[in-house]
């Protein structure tokens, strides 16, 4: 029985006598400590907001500060995250590990975690919230299941500033109920079902709608600037589609800060659709449009306040 199992058993028997270890093992599949120790790897913008919400709800949150900048360490301390130093200490102490880095860094975090698990009998639940492609999510599950580690695939739908009240955390996989049981009172959560890759597909397909809408406007404004009618067309579209412009306010002004990441996301979506032999013309076109805008430099060092001034920046292309 692992260290985590013993901790869970000790807490559990205080509430309900167990007839056998087999009963405990059956219960454990859907049971976690009443207040599990949560590790966050790592507290960037999204990780910090998630940590704040957890700490506000009296969860103990830990992280591995080794190798982090002085500014990051000060931020960790100021919001109440406990720095336990190394990743090895994380895997020995945590009941749940939340991976919050990037799709590009998720595999490295997973491999490093598995390496540390060789030196302990603790078996924390590993939850990846990096919005990976379905293929990567399935690869991660294979890595962890080979080490008898429960894995939950997930993604965050929304900006870090929207945590916890407006952003939605999507989870999927065999052990998703662990996440739902532990965090349902803290975050808005969408259960994407038993298929491990489902949360990844959910996030990417949702993104195709709102990012595809922005790509449509970016391509339209590129052509409008070329013909010298950008302001006039913008006025007409805003009058004809007021609700659409209101919706765009949530995302369009953020593109100077996030367009590069959204290029990668749309390329991941294109890859997913291609691998499933599904049409991907809009997905690939969205990625191409974003790349063209990024390479044009019109968003460089910009900080737009609204949709109109964002779209007016396309005049630079004329």
N, C-alpha and C positions, 0 to 999 in steps of 0.2 A: 504494500500500500504506500502510495507516494506521500510526501510531506503535506501537499495540499489536501489529499484525501484525509489524512489524519486530522488536519485543522478543521476540515468540514465535519468530519465525524464527531469531533469533540464538541463543536458548537451545536450540531444537530441533535445529539442525544440528550441535551439539556431540555429540549422541547418535546421530544417524542422517543420513547423507548424503542429500540430496534430488536427484532426477533433474531436477526442474523446479519452477518456481513453481506450476504447476497441481497438482503432487503436494502441495506445501505447503498450498495452499488447500483441497484435499480433506481433508488430515489435520487442518487447523485447525478444521474444523467440530466435531470431537470432542476437540480438544486445547487445553489451557490451559498457561500457564507452570507449571513444576514447583511453584513456591511463589508463586502470584499475589498481588498487592497487593489487599487487600480494603478497600473503603470501606463504612462503616456510616452510614446516614442515618435516624435519629439514635440515639445511645446512651442511650435511656431505660431502663426496667426490662428489657425484652426485649432490646434492642440491646446493653445492657451485658453481660448474661449470655452472649449469643452471641459478643461480642467477647472476653470472658474465655476462653471455650472455644477460640477461634481462636488467641489469643495463647499459650495453654498449649501449643498444637500448633505453635508457632513460625511462625505467619503474621504478616505485617506488617499491622496494622489502622490505617486512617486515618479521620478524620472532619473535617467543616467546623465549626469552633468559633465562627465569626463570629456574633454575635447571641445566643449562648447565655449562660446565667446563670453567675455566678462559681462557684456550687456545682457546676454541670454541668461546667465547665471543670476544676475541681479533681478531680472524679470521673474525667473522661477521662484526666487525667494520672496519677492514682493507679493505674489498672488497666493502663496501658501503651499506650493508644491515642495515636497521633500526630495532633496537631491541625495540619492544613495550612491552616487559616484559612477559605478561601472554597470555595464549591461549584465554581467554575471550576478551582481547583487539584485538587479531587477528580477531575473528569472528565478532567483531563490526566494524572493519575498512576495512577489505579486500573485494575486489570484486571477487577475485578468490583465492582459496586455493589449492596449489599443495602439495600433500602428498608424501614425498620422504624419507621413512624410510627403511623398509624391509617388505617382505611378512608376517613375523611373527608379526611385530608391526603395520601393517596397520589397523587391526580391532580396536585395542586400541586407535589409533589416531582418527579414525572415531567416536568411542563411546564418547571419551572426547570432540570432536568438537560438537557433537549433544547435549551433556550435556550443553555446553556453549551457544548453540543457544537458549536454554530455556529462557535466560536472555536478549535477544535482538530481535528486529524485522528485523535486517539485514539478508539477505539471500544470502551469497556468493555462487558461483559455486564451488563445491568440485571435484577436479580432482585427482584421485589416480594413481600414476605412479610406483607402487611397484611390478609390474610383478606378480600379484596374480594368483591363479588358477581360472578357470572360476566359480567354486562354490563360492569362497570367493567374487569374483567380483559381482555376483548376490546378495549375502547376503548384501554387502555394498550398492548396489543400493536400496534394500528394506528398509534399515535403513534410507537412506537420502530421498527417495521419501515419506516416512511416515511423514517427517517433511517439505515437500514441498521444498526440496533442489535439485537443478539440479546436477546430478552426471555424471561424465565422467570417464570411465575406461581406463587405459593406461598402457604402459610399455616402458622401454627404451632399445633399441637394440644397444649395444655398450658400451664401457668403458667410464668412466667419462672424461678421457683425450680427448675423441673424440667429446665432446660437444663443439660447436654447429655444426661444419662443416661436421662431418663424422658419428656420431651416429644418429640413427633414433628414433623418438618418435612415438609410435603407439597408436592410440586412437580409441575408439568405443563407441557406445551408441547413444541414442536419441539426446543428446545435444553435441555431438562431434564437431559440426560445430562452437560452441563457441570457442573451443580450436583452431580449424583450422583458424578461422577469426582473433583471437587475436595474435597467435604465428607463423603463416605461414611465416612471413618475418624474423623470428629469428632462427627457427629450421627446420631441415629436419623432415617432418611429413608423416606418412603413415596412411591413412584413412582405418580402418578395417571394416567399415560398421556399420549398425544400431544395431545389436545384442550387448548387453552390454558385454557379455563374449568373443566376437571375438578377441579383442586385447590380452587378456590373452592366448587364444589358439594360436594365431599367434606367439607370443613370444616363447611359449613353444615348438611349432613344429619347428620353426626356430632353436631353441637351440638344438633340438634333432639331427639335421644334423651336426652342427659343434662340439657339445660335443660328439655325437656318434662317430665321426671321431677320436677324441682324445682318447676315450675309446678303440677304435679298436687298435690304436697304443700302448696304455698303456698295453693292454692285450698281444699284440704281443711281446712287449719288455720284459714283465715279463717272457714269455716262452723262448724268445731268450737268456735272461740272464741265465735261468736255464740250457740251453744246451750249454752255453759258446760261442754263436755265435752272440752276440748283435752288435758288431762293423761291422762285415761282412754283416749281414742282413741289418743294417742301411745304409751301403754304397750302397748295391744293390737296396734297396727301393728308396733311394734318386736319384740314376741314372735313375731308371725306372719311378719314379713319381716326377719329379722336381717341377711341378706345385703344387702338393699336399703339399710338404714340404714348399713351399713359402706361401701357404695359412695357414699352421699350425703356421707360425711365428707370426700371429696375436693373437693367443690364447694360444698355448702350454706353452710358457715360463711364463705365468701368473698363472698357476695352483697352485704353492706353496702358493700364496696369496688368491686364490679364490676357492679352491677345495671344501671346506666345504659348501659354498653357492651353488655350482653347484650340490652337492649331494642333497640338499634340492630341487633344481629346478627340477632335474630329478625324484625325488620322487613325486613331484607335477604333473609332466607330466604323470607319471605312474598312479597316482590316477585319473587324468582327462580321460585318455584313458579307464581305467577300468570302470569308471562310465558311459561312453558312449558305453560300450560293444565293444570297438575297440581293435585290437591287440596291445600289449605293451611290447613285448619280448625285443626289442632293448632298449626301455626306461628304463625298470627295470634292464636290464643287464648293462646299462651305469651307473646307480646309484650304483649298486653292485660293479662294477669295480672301480669307484671313491672311494667308501668306503674302499675297500681293499687297494688301494694305500695310502689313507689318514692314515689308521691304521698302515701301514707299517713304517711310519715315514720317508720315503726317501726324502720327500719334506720339511721336517721341517727345518726352518731357512735358506732355500735356496733362492737365487735370480738369476735365470738363465737369460742369455742374448739371447739364441737362442734355436732352436728346438733340435739340436744335443746334446748339453750339458744337456738339460732337459731329453731326452731319455736315455742318458748315465747314468743318476742317477739310472736307474733300475738295474745296475750292483750290487748295494748294496744288492739286493735281492738274488743274487746267493749264 
